Amino acid sequence: MTIRILIADDHEIVAEGLRFLIQAQPDMEVVACVSRGRDAVRFAFHASPDVVVMDNSMPELNGIEATRQIRERRTDVRVIILSIYSDTVHVSRALQAGASGYVLKKSAARHLVEAIRAAHAGRRYLSEGLAESVIDQFMSGSVSPDPLDRLSSRERQVLQMLAEGRAMTEIAATLSLSPKTVETYRARMMEKLGIHEIANLVRFAIQQGVIAIE
């Protein structure tokens, strides 16, 4: 059986490297490559992949939110998150969003193929060392509450696009909302977070890995 794979990564060189790695496997086929989270959600339905290899950081809709949207509507599609973040909060976000695997980008060449096969077989896969770290922190009760849990999915999407510097009208058009509705989401989100200035909101988004500084 050939495993059908969708690659979602906004870095062309990285995406091509992933494609080459996957295509070299006799039991795997890349059915599409996309560079945006929204396209990953769309192609998860149209291209019928078995596994999505998803970059954590992508414009407009990051990998975590894209994973959540895919898994809410297509529980048969497995998702593996590729990330530069190794802390428990980011790993937990991915698993709670429905990801089957979490692979650190620095070790993707060694672990991604194994992660794809594990996910396709219905198993979870975490990069070497992450599993022990996550279990240890949960067992010790030292896992800090995730501040993003205070926000709805739509508020998190608005947060990302505001932090990327997008205008309210652009956000409204992308999300098929009115500018007034987007403003309501923004105000509600900032109230929940106790943040009163856009500059501090951007700083918060960067600190939480909602957007990444390249």
Secondary structure, 3 states (H helix, E strand, C coil): CCEEEEEECCCHHHHHHHHHHHHCCCCEEEEEEECCHHHHHHHHHHCCCCEEEEECCCCCCCHHHHHHHHHHHCCCCEEEEEECCCCHHHHHHHHHHCCCEEEEHHHHHHHHHHHHHHHHCCCCEECCCHHHHHHHHHHHCCCCCCHHHHCCHHHHHHHHHHHCCCCHHHHHHHHCCCHHHHHHHHHHHHHHHCCCCHHHHHHHHHHCCCCCCC
